[in-house]
């Protein structure tokens, strides 16, 4: 659970318009990105692509910044050959 908290805090407090992560995009016991996005009320725009390796890529809409700027997160798979 510590890594979930760390990931949520890092994504929530990033000033970037586009946040890019690697790993944690699948549905394994240590893959926290989907849960992080759910906790942040960040809807998924794309949740997997039809390519192997690399299908667990995702794109999500993060909450806007305080000044209204749109933010997104691109989640790449952790496997270097898949990313």
N, C-alpha and C positions, 0 to 999 in steps of 0.2 A: 504493500500500500504506500510505502514511502516514495517509490518511483512514480506512482500515480499522482501524488501530491506535487512532487517536483515538476513533473511534466505539465500538469494543469497550471501551476504558477508560472512556469516559463512561457507557455503559450498565452496565457491571459495577460501577462505584463509585457509582452514583446511590443515594441513600438513599430515594428515592421508592418508594411501593408500586405506582404506575402511572407508567411512563415513556412519554411521547408523543413520537414523532419525526415529522418531515415530510420527505418525499423518500427516495430510495434504496430504495423498496419494489419496483421493477420488476426486470427481469433484464438491465439494460444494463451496459456496461463500468465505469461509475462508481457502480453501485448495490450498496452494501456491506452492507445490512441483513441479508439472508438469510445471508451468510457470517458476519457478526458473531454472529448468533443460533446458528449451527451451532458456532462456536468456544466459545460460552458454554454449550453443551448446553441451549439453551432451545427446547423443542419448540413448533412452530407449532400453534395451536388453530384459527385461520382463516388461510388463505393465498389471498386474493383473494375478492372479492364480485361478485355479478352485477349490476353497475351501471356505466353509462358516462356521463360519464367517472368514473374513480375506482376501477376494478376492482382495482388492485394494493394494496388495503388489507390489513393483516394484524394478527393478535393472537397474541402468544406468551407462554408461561409462563416467566418468568425464574427463575433459581435463588433460593431463599428467602434471606432475610437471616440473619445470624448468630443472631438470636433466634427464627428460625423463621417470620417473617412471609412470607406469599405475596407475590410480585411479578409484575407483568405488563407487557408492552410493547404499545402500540398504535402501529402504523406507518401513517401517512397518506401518500397520494401527494404528490409535490412540486408538482404543478400546482394552483394555488389554486382553480380551478374544479372540480377533482376532489375536493379535500379537503372 
